[in-house]
């Protein structure tokens, strides 16, 4: 019973690597925690902010200000038009998940290096591309799950908070919402690949990859509403469905070079 | 055929040359004892062989092919420093992951086989982080044995093992070697290494000082006569004058005389000086002594 990697082609190697990553994914508590947070987060946000509202006096300026809270459930998914403003509905919506995805990627990849598991992986695998590709696919799949659960959570939270489900009120349509979600899910691939690259740079230094990923996420955060507005159309979908994988392939190549050129332990 | 062939291998970390133009030949089926002081470059060399770090120069060949060749790499089992296991996973789940990584078909059967080999059948359901140091080392060996590798690279595998663990390890490695598996093993426990190694490589400052077979080492290790008398200092001086070299072993209180015959030495002492010998035996210097002498010579 010899190991089955010798003479194996790319497809077989990727299959075994995917099997390893999928197994890890389903046996790692962090995954379930992240999925749970994705479901609970919108419920908490929508229910808790429903108690806010009205006006408040800014203690520094003494000026009376209106608190903008969620009035419509679709605000938890995004805003039509794509402009980002510094208000609660713009900051505390589904786009927060991109940061959670980035942290999750760093934790998942970082654990390979911190536990020394990479020694087992890379002694028998000289092609680092399998690793990068498999991680990208598995982590993207997990991020899809997180986005779907956030969407479900937003619906539940909106129902509990008694928010309006009126699409027209926020300038969106059912098709626009679907296009928006597809765009958002694929845009997560950009965050996955950035965090993966930074995790291969940071290796055992988890703090470095997390900080780097969050910093990169901050730079991209303002772009997300423009790329994936609530009233997304075919252009937004095409941009994300085609653009994000191209971006991921580019950064994947960078990750591959990093793994090939640097010490793994 | 040589399982490992290294020529002019160099690895630098900044200004430091961890491995310096190292040459090394490990024949197929050998148990190659890789010996050196702490920081001499043993682990770095092993990591280079396994492709975990990139060489700054030189070449590594496995069975005549470039060491990055996927076909060659699939034949390696490794235990470097500590086993690469997820601490919160059970031993079984950790092994399942590695079995999947190796593409092993009958995973459960293979995992049971290697756990049984290292007498760790009962530890499968333990979380890895809850295992003792000795258990972790044995599990690390089981990891390395998954998928029947043709080359085992083991870095200090007997550290933390009890006497029984060391005996099991000896049996496993000797059996593997008999079946044609090549073992590269580094250890500071030279007494254990001496019992199993068929070849040796002694490294210092990243350079290979000496490579030899167990037979060559045996021939290189001088025999000596060890004896005990009541007048140690006086006897030592007499023997030194007569045979050129005589040392006192502080630990055993014996006098060691090199290039001498036990019977003649006893007769010479009693006949010429009236010194009675209470114990006398002939022995060979151990690998440990050989190594220590070599290191002392190198330091000079």
Interface residues (C-beta under 8 A of the other chain):
Chain A: X1 X2 X3 X4 X5 X6 X7 X8 X12 X13 X16 X17 X19 X20 X23 X24 X27 X29 X111 X115 X116 X117 X118 X119 X120 X121 X122 X123 X124 X125 X126 X127 X260 X261 X262 X263 X264 X265
Chain B: X47 X50 X51 X52 X53 X54 X68 X69 X70 X71 X73 X74 X75 X76 X78 X80 X81 X82 X83 X84 X85 X86 X87 X88 X89 X93 X96 X97 X98 X100 X101 X102 X103 X104 X105 X106 X109 X110 X143 X146 X147 X148 X149 X153
